Amino acid sequence: MAAAGVDDSAVIATNDDAASCKRFAVQQGYWKDPYIQHLVRPGERKAPEINRGYYARTQGVGQLLDQFLQLTNCQCQVVSLGAGFETTYWRLKDEGLLPRGYFEVDFPAVTSRKCHYIRSRPPLSKPLTEGGGQLQIEGGTLHCSNYHILSGDLRNTEELNASLTTAGIDKSLPTLFVTECVLVYLTPDQSSKLVRWAADNFPTAMFVNYEQVNMKDKFGQVMVENLKTRHCHLAGVDLCADAESQKQRFLSVGWEGGDLLDMWTVYHSLPQQDVQRIERLEFLDEVELLQQLLQHYCITWAWKDPTGLGLSNLGFGRPSPLM
Ligand SMILES: C[S@@+](CC[C@H](N)C(=O)[O-])C[C@H]1O[C@@H](n2cnc3c(N)ncnc32)[C@H](O)[C@@H]1O
């Protein structure tokens, strides 16, 4: 697949930032992830608001993912687009929740580094070969029983389709697409094309998207300006204008239904005993700042469920279907 252009370097660098923030939060005890330390060096100290934001993000996205896996009894696939250095595959393996296929796609500059770390660090590679599985790594591509890392450009859906097909994706299986802070880097046309491709090709599917929302207000505009000074252009920010634009992104291209919560609401919908635990980890000076920050991010989820699996029942604040 095509290599990233020079203009993509700032977008590629956002992965280092996300991985480093996740590592710091893990180090502080926000959640457990014994794998992230093997993918990124320790970074600078992050503010408590940032750590709580990452906590809400990983727990929120993780909750929808786990509900999907439980509902389908793991007879499903997960496709993480713009996966960066996510460690979800290892977590699911440790928790006995692996789907039939787990696929990740990112630019070659990102996947080749991830593959290199996996190849050279046994805590990452060992779990992949347990049970005698063969680990095949070539450049930025990895195949290993049910785990596939593919390099590609999400703006090219034809090539994305071809590389997932070659890797053995089964379009008849229920499939969950995850994009965590990714679609905002594509123009509205590019992300619509991607989201439409997913709807057109996978009859039973769910899409979970985490990113900015309410970006038209003052706080949102300041966020955009701050990122610009770091040469990071949010090409898709128009679709992050409000809840309606986020939802319509899916409903206008073939998704049957969709829902959305801002991260402040997600934060309050997470298991409150754990939220109380993390709130004791670090003193937070300005709750208003955390609230403003979290109200400018959201999780949107959309579904297509022609056989009535119950995908529309997944979400927050409701008991998960098999519990
Ligand atoms: C902010 S990082 C998030 C990484 C990961 N999803 C996480 O939450 O830790 C955004 C990721 O999207 C990837 N990305 C953005 N645009 C892409 C494109 N057109 N094709 C492939 N990957 C892309 C970047 O390379 C980067 O790894």
The ligand as a Gaussian input file, in Angstrom:
#p B3LYP/6-31G(d) Opt

LIG

0 1
 C       -3.725000       9.951000      17.741000
 S       -3.038000       8.508000      17.048000
 C       -4.052000       7.282000      17.852000
 C       -3.435000       5.922000      17.866000
 C       -4.284000       4.872000      18.553000
 N       -5.560000       4.735000      17.861000
 C       -4.488000       5.200000      20.008000
 O       -5.597000       5.614000      20.362000
 O       -3.558000       5.033000      20.786000
 C       -3.692000       8.528000      15.379000
 C       -3.235000       7.353000      14.551000
 O       -3.952000       7.344000      13.316000
 C       -3.058000       7.041000      12.275000
 N       -3.592000       7.583000      11.007000
 C       -4.086000       8.825000      10.797000
 N       -4.415000       8.977000       9.496000
 C       -4.140000       7.793000       8.886000
 C       -4.260000       7.338000       7.552000
 N       -4.710000       8.117000       6.563000
 N       -3.881000       6.078000       7.270000
 C       -3.389000       5.273000       8.258000
 N       -3.256000       5.658000       9.539000
 C       -3.623000       6.899000       9.854000
 C       -1.767000       7.728000      12.704000
 O       -0.644000       7.235000      12.025000
 C       -1.748000       7.419000      14.205000
 O       -1.138000       6.203000      14.497000

